């Protein structure tokens, strides 16, 4: 029993003082990724999250799918899924949760944090106060947990603000922006007309429905709107839509999206219950008779509030022109996606999206405050203009950059540097190398890892695929859209290919060999050669040979243009670095086959050639006259872990009939080995939406599941079974000394050869 007498003095809540190497505020995907990355590097981390679950907008409280550069596979950003830790999380979620249950994704994130012994997690704990040691440095943050009535004072030399609204940066006095800039400030043609279009992106609130198999009545609450049929965006609603497919139920862009957030939420409740009243009781949706509301969000998904200034501000031209930055540490590829401020009440289109031709890099200088010496920025609050924010705000892009923040914090402590000092040209290479070792895949950045012992080894493999085509199957595809086989071709080399079509009447097939105007993207905007071929009715083989050759090494597109009178023969074989794309439409990401923006907004016009999701998206059963030597074992030593637009597949691929291919690694002198890392093909082209949308497999079919590693004497060092991750790190119990390693892989699928992007070995 506890009994305490009356006191004239006011009582204080229980207070605990905490100390760590790094304090991360905000438990969305950005906070999670920065915390885990720092913890795995050896830092002691405190993670504050003001909600009962992790994930932020990706959590079961909001239920927005996580997306980034792949953009629902609706753009030209091939093999662009974010790498490193966030890819590990996505693959884990795929394994357990290919159906897209948001509750399961909550547990995936919680487990990742729980397994890190260097992280102390505080849920339901909101930071509300910042103390500074001087005008430029944060000393501590104070937080309160509503569930255990405890106040925490956390001190650390470094802080990460991943809170979404930037509560720490704001209270610390850091400079910030909120709302849209004028076109003139950064020469951004896409900057919106504030008076007409608006200043901020609003909040969205979702609902889920359930079919009970019998009629269900619905009486709306008194606060629900009564005129849902008059909403300009009601035309977006399709019966059965739920969850984040209702992203257009948006409000708040004309208000203060921080201090009026509760008002915005209540207005969204009024709209949601009013929409459901309209669906159930207007008589226009008789199919909704058996449907009931299963869930309505209580926390809206917030898109935009403060953006804090770093030493660099990302702008439209960085995205459109794919500008290079010496300190690139992450990448983005979502469209520049702005929404009218009036949201659900706006007569404008629900969003305006313009895509770049390829992915763009984000400088490290965007990820720390230019005013507060020991404060990192992560998530949607990074240093960007309103237009650039329209792309960089999406969760996987945010998480990818947050990994760089976590690793930067580690290097700052290790080398006794401030975040700004780490940004110098002398120091930034160490951060970039550390990130790429973890699979970050910073675009267009080639770094030699001199500590990787594989660089001094010779490689010997049991077989190498000398690609000369795909074996035909009995599957045929009608050319409802233009279909292109992507191939890695060398400059100034002739190209000749044979394939089979089936015409239901006499017709003409138009063929093109297309390439890209720059080695920075996969947009097929240059016609290298073309031909029209007259066809008779029935099945027949077609040969296409080039007169012109492409001027640079690049991925090329062998295109069969749209002709619904024709079918082309396909293959069941799937091979790393080779795929088909179609000149098709994906309205969900404003892809209408091509993009033609107004001339005055300084955005490119081009065609979209995008893939189908498995089990579709099969390769064309073509035969090449000249085999392509694009899968050599030395690709394993070039440091890349996915295909690149310069035409390099960056993969070693064994022959299709080699069921247990081996790779031998030999050194002239014995070396000491403690760590081995393998980088498999986890199909970086496949978007792995975390919720709502399901996926055809629980494991990426290209990933090698089973393998053994032996030393030069034949002793088995490790044997791995049932792997589904893209990166495997093998930490040996004891360091060994040997002059060779042998890797024995098992083929998982008979129509998919064993492939590997990279192996690294460290002492």
C-alpha positions, -999 to 999 in steps of 0.1 A, spaced: 0 0 0 11 36 -8 -3 65 13 11 100 11 -1 130 31 -13 163 17 15 186 7 13 224 2 41 221 -24 32 210 -59 44 175 -67 67 167 -96 66 137 -119 92 111 -116 123 124 -135 151 103 -149 184 116 -164 196 98 -194 230 99 -212 239 85 -246 261 91 -277 231 101 -298 195 111 -291 170 105 -320 137 123 -317 109 107 -339 101 71 -345 90 71 -380 109 53 -407 136 80 -407 141 79 -369 141 41 -370 167 39 -397 190 66 -383 188 50 -348 195 15 -360 223 25 -383 241 45 -355 235 16 -330 249 -10 -354 280 12 -358 285 12 -320 268 43 -307 246 42 -276 213 56 -289 181 70 -272 150 69 -294 120 90 -284 87 83 -302 55 102 -292 32 75 -305 25 40 -291 40 24 -323 69 30 -346 66 39 -383 49 73 -384 29 76 -415 38 39 -423 24 26 -390 -10 10 -384 -22 43 -369 -20 60 -403 -15 31 -428 3 48 -457 23 25 -479 60 33 -480 73 45 -513 103 61 -529 122 62 -561 104 32 -577 71 52 -576 49 21 -578 71 10 -608 54 38 -628 85 58 -638 118 52 -657 139 47 -626 151 12 -632 166 -8 -603 160 22 -580 146 8 -548 164 22 -518 193 1 -504 209 -6 -471 189 -9 -439 155 2 -453 158 -25 -480 165 -50 -453 133 -39 -435 113 -41 -467 125 -76 -475 118 -87 -439 83 -73 -443 78 -91 -476 88 -124 -461 63 -121 -433 37 -98 -447 34 -100 -485 -3 -93 -481 4 -58 -467 -11 -60 -432 -1 -27 -414 -2 -43 -380 24 -68 -390 46 -40 -403 44 -25 -369 60 -56 -354 87 -58 -381 99 -23 -371 95 -29 -333 116 -61 -336 143 -43 -355 146 -18 -327 142 -44 -300 171 -65 -313 195 -36 -311 211 -37 -276 225 -2 -282 191 14 -285 169 25 -256 134 31 -269 108 53 -253 73 50 -268 44 74 -260 71 99 -250 70 134 -264 99 158 -264 87 192 -252 118 212 -241 153 218 -254 182 232 -234 213 246 -251 248 248 -237 254 279 -258 237 296 -288 249 270 -313 247 237 -293 220 215 -278 228 202 -244 196 181 -236 160 175 -245 132 169 -221 104 144 -228 73 131 -210 58 97 -212 20 98 -209 18 61 -200 42 60 -170 40 96 -159 78 99 -162 99 129 -173 132 121 -191 161 145 -195 184 131 -222 219 145 -228 242 136 -257 269 153 -278 247 147 -310 210 149 -317 188 139 -347 155 156 -353 133 131 -372 101 144 -356 83 154 -388 75 189 -375 111 196 -364 102 201 -327 139 200 -316 153 221 -344 125 246 -338 130 250 -301 168 251 -306 163 282 -328 174 267 -361 164 286 -393 135 271 -412 110 276 -440 73 268 -442 53 270 -474 62 277 -510 89 299 -524 84 321 -554 95 310 -588 123 336 -588 140 326 -555 155 293 -568 146 297 -605 119 270 -601 94 269 -629 72 245 -610 68 267 -580 31 271 -574 9 302 -576 3 306 -539 -29 326 -542 -46 301 -565 -29 267 -559 -17 271 -524 12 271 -500 12 238 -481 3 202 -487 -25 191 -464 -31 161 -441 -50 129 -452 -71 105 -432 -81 70 -444 -108 45 -437 -112 7 -442 -144 -11 -451 -155 -47 -446 -181 -69 -463 -203 -86 -437 -223 -106 -462 -256 -91 -452 -271 -56 -453 -257 -31 -428 -274 2 -420 -254 34 -414 -264 65 -395 -238 93 -398 -228 113 -368 -242 148 -365 -209 164 -373 -205 146 -407 -207 168 -438 -241 166 -456 -229 175 -491 -203 149 -500 -217 146 -535 -206 182 -541 -170 176 -532 -149 181 -564 -128 150 -555 -157 127 -549 -152 116 -585 -120 99 -573 -139 74 -551 -144 39 -564 -164 14 -543 -140 -8 -525 -112 18 -522 -98 20 -487 -67 28 -469 -41 50 -486 -59 47 -519 -79 75 -503 -49 98 -502 -70 125 -519 -91 129 -488 -69 158 -478 -73 191 -459 -53 218 -442 -30 233 -468 -44 268 -461 -40 264 -423 -11 261 -399 -3 224 -404 15 223 -370 -6 243 -345 -39 236 -362 -34 199 -368 -62 188 -344 -86 212 -362 -75 197 -396 -81 161 -382 -116 169 -370 -125 184 -404 -112 152 -421 -134 132 -397 -164 152 -408 -154 146 -445 -148 108 -440 -180 101 -422 -198 123 -447 -184 104 -476 -194 71 -461 -229 85 -455 -231 94 -492 -218 60 -502 -243 41 -480 -274 63 -482 -274 82 -514 -286 52 -535 -258 56 -560 -238 27 -546 -262 -2 -542 -232 -26 -541 -223 -10 -507 -253 -25 -490 -233 -52 -472 -203 -30 -464 -195 -15 -430 -168 8 -417 -140 -13 -402 -115 14 -393 -111 51 -395 -78 68 -388 -74 88 -356 -40 103 -366 -39 120 -400 -10 115 -423 8 148 -423 26 158 -455 42 191 -449 52 216 -422 86 230 -414 117 225 -436 150 234 -419 179 250 -436 212 232 -440 244 243 -458 227 233 -491 190 236 -501 178 210 -526 158 226 -555 140 217 -587 171 219 -609 190 194 -587 162 169 -594 154 176 -631 191 180 -642 203 152 -620 230 175 -607 261 160 -592 271 167 -556 305 159 -541 288 150 -509 260 128 -523 248 103 -497 213 94 -507 190 95 -537 154 102 -546 132 95 -576 96 102 -567 79 128 -589 79 164 -578 44 160 -564 25 190 -552 -11 192 -541 -35 221 -541 -38 236 -507 -76 234 -506 -74 196 -507 -107 178 -508 -125 211 -515 -102 221 -544 -114 223 -580 -78 216 -591 -66 181 -599 -58 162 -567 -21 165 -573 3 177 -599 32 153 -606 62 158 -629 88 131 -631 125 134 -637 143 113 -663 161 94 -635 171 94 -599 188 124 -583 213 125 -555 208 144 -522 239 161 -506 249 154 -471 247 192 -465 209 189 -465 210 167 -434 222 190 -407 212 224 -394 234 253 -406 228 271 -373 230 244 -346 264 227 -345 253 193 -331 219 188 -348 212 164 -377 180 166 -397 162 135 -410 129 128 -427 107 154 -444 123 183 -426 156 182 -445 169 213 -463 149 216 -495 127 240 -514 90 234 -514 92 221 -550 121 197 -542 103 187 -510 74 175 -532 98 146 -542 121 142 -512 92 140 -487 82 104 -494 91 78 -467 116 56 -484 136 86 -496 135 100 -461 146 67 -446 174 63 -471 188 97 -461 183 89 -424 207 60 -428 233 85 -439 226 105 -408 230 75 -385 264 67 -401 274 103 -400 268 105 -363 291 75 -358 319 91 -378 314 124 -360 320 107 -327 348 85 -340 367 114 -355 356 141 -331 340 161 -359 309 183 -360 283 174 -387 295 204 -407 331 194 -404 322 159 -417 309 176 -449 343 187 -460 357 172 -492 385 156 -471 361 138 -447 330 130 -468 346 101 -487 348 81 -455 310 85 -449 303 76 -486 325 45 -484 309 34 -451 274 38 -466 282 19 -498 296 -9 -477 262 -12 -462 245 -12 -497 234 24 -498 241 25 -536 249 62 -540 243 68 -577 272 76 -600 297 73 -572 327 49 -577 348 43 -546 375 17 -542 374 0 -509 410 -6 -501 402 -25 -470 383 -51 -490 406 -81 -494 387 -92 -526 404 -64 -545 437 -83 -542 422 -117 -549 419 -136 -582 385 -152 -590 377 -185 -606 341 -196 -613 326 -229 -624 306 -211 -652 296 -178 -666 265 -170 -686 275 -158 -721 241 -143 -729 228 -150 -764 191 -149 -758 161 -165 -739 147 -199 -744 112 -197 -760 81 -208 -740 45 -213 -750 35 -179 -736 27 -151 -760 19 -114 -753 -3 -92 -774 13 -58 -782 -14 -39 -765 14 -15 -756 48 -10 -770 71 -37 -755 109 -34 -750 136 -58 -740 163 -40 -720 198 -52 -729 233 -40 -720 250 -31 -752 284 -17 -760 292 14 -780 298 11 -817 289 -26 -820 263 -40 -844 232 -55 -830 212 -83 -846 183 -102 -831 158 -128 -841 124 -134 -824 90 -148 -832 56 -132 -837 21 -143 -844 -1 -121 -866 -38 -125 -868 -38 -107 -902 -13 -91 -926 2 -61 -908 34 -41 -903 56 -43 -872 76 -12 -863 109 -19 -845 132 6 -828 165 3 -809 165 31 -784 190 44 -759 194 73 -735 208 107 -740 229 105 -709 244 78 -688 226 91 -657 192 76 -665 171 48 -681 148 70 -701 149 58 -738 149 93 -754 172 85 -784 163 64 -814 195 47 -825 179 27 -854 145 17 -866 128 -5 -892 93 -14 -904 87 -50 -913 58 -63 -933 43 -94 -918 19 -121 -932 -8 -138 -912 4 -165 -887 35 -173 -868 69 -162 -883 104 -153 -872 116 -117 -875 152 -105 -878 162 -70 -869 198 -58 -875 211 -23 -870 226 0 -895 235 25 -868 252 16 -836 248 35 -803 276 59 -795 281 50 -758 280 20 -735 245 19 -722 214 -1 -714 194 -2 -747 158 -8 -754 148 -32 -782 113 -19 -788 84 -36 -805 59 -7 -809 22 -11 -802 2 -33 -826 -28 -52 -813 -28 -75 -843 4 -91 -831 16 -114 -804 53 -119 -795 67 -151 -780 80 -149 -745 104 -168 -723 101 -182 -687 137 -174 -680 145 -145 -657 181 -132 -655 197 -106 -633 200 -72 -651 177 -80 -680 140 -72 -681 111 -59 -703 93 -26 -700 62 -13 -717 51 21 -730 20 19 -709 -1 41 -685 0 42 -647 -25 70 -637 -17 65 -600 16 83 -606 6 106 -634 21 84 -661 0 86 -693 26 70 -715 45 102 -719 51 134 -701 46 168 -718 48 196 -692 42 233 -700 72 248 -716 77 275 -690 82 252 -660 116 237 -670 108 201 -668 116 175 -695 92 158 -719 97 121 -725 81 87 -728 75 63 -700 87 27 -704 78 8 -673 77 -28 -661 48 -51 -652 49 -68 -618 56 -105 -616 43 -130 -626 40 -108 -657 69 -89 -671 84 -119 -689 114 -115 -712 111 -117 -750 122 -150 -764 148 -135 -786 181 -148 -800 212 -127 -804 236 -131 -833 264 -119 -811 265 -131 -774 269 -104 -748 298 -109 -723 280 -89 -696 281 -112 -666 318 -118 -659 331 -127 -625 352 -95 -622 320 -76 -619 321 -88 -583 351 -66 -576 338 -33 -590 320 -22 -559 285 -19 -574 255 -38 -561 228 -32 -588 227 -26 -626 236 9 -636 226 30 -666 261 30 -680 252 -5 -693 270 -25 -667 249 -53 -651 275 -54 -623 267 -90 -617 283 -124 -621 257 -148 -634 263 -186 -637 251 -207 -666 215 -217 -663 223 -254 -662 249 -249 -635 228 -261 -605 256 -257 -579 280 -230 -592 312 -224 -573 333 -194 -570 369 -196 -558 388 -167 -544 426 -170 -542 453 -147 -527 490 -150 -534 497 -148 -497 476 -159 -468 452 -133 -455 434 -128 -422 396 -129 -425 369 -121 -399 340 -107 -420 325 -118 -453 296 -99 -470 276 -112 -499 253 -89 -520 226 -108 -539 201 -97 -565 170 -87 -545 154 -71 -576 158 -35 -568 133 -27 -596 104 -42 -577 85 -17 -555 79 -32 -521 49 -12 -508 46 -20 -471 9 -21 -467 -24 -24 -486 -9 -37 -518 1 -73 -518 30 -89 -536 32 -121 -556 60 -137 -536 73 -137 -500 109 -139 -513 125 -123 -543 132 -152 -567 167 -140 -577 181 -142 -541 203 -172 -534 187 -191 -505 213 -217 -498 251 -216 -499 283 -228 -482 316 -210 -477 348 -231 -472 385 -221 -467 413 -232 -489 417 -265 -470 380 -274 -476 368 -267 -441 333 -253 -440 333 -219 -424 295 -214 -426 264 -229 -443 234 -207 -449 199 -220 -455 167 -203 -465 182 -168 -470 159 -141 -483 179 -110 -476 198 -91 -502 229 -86 -480 244 -114 -459 271 -105 -434 290 -134 -420 310 -127 -388 333 -156 -381 336 -167 -345 374 -164 -348 396 -147 -373 411 -172 -398 442 -172 -420 439 -187 -454 450 -181 -490 416 -189 -505 378 -191 -501 353 -213 -519 317 -204 -523 292 -231 -533 257 -218 -543 225 -237 -548 202 -228 -576 167 -221 -563 146 -218 -595 153 -238 -626 146 -209 -649 167 -184 -629 205 -188 -628 225 -181 -597 237 -145 -596 257 -123 -573 266 -86 -574 295 -84 -549 315 -102 -522 336 -83 -497 361 -98 -473 376 -79 -443 401 -88 -416 
